[in-house]
């Protein structure tokens, strides 16, 4: 599980903006945000870098 949706909201960043920065489709980012699909480790680190947080901050411990 991830916190991408929460971090985007906290930072006031749209899923569309993140999709453009990652060169991914909006649907892919939306699936990440809804935890329907999980990003690869590589993409998780890219997302964290773009959002200015650590990859660990994007994860929810289960």
Secondary structure, DSSP 8 states (H G I E B T S, - for coil): -B-HHHHHHHHT--HHHHHHHHT--HHHHHHHHTTSS---HHHHHHHHHHHTS-GGGGB---
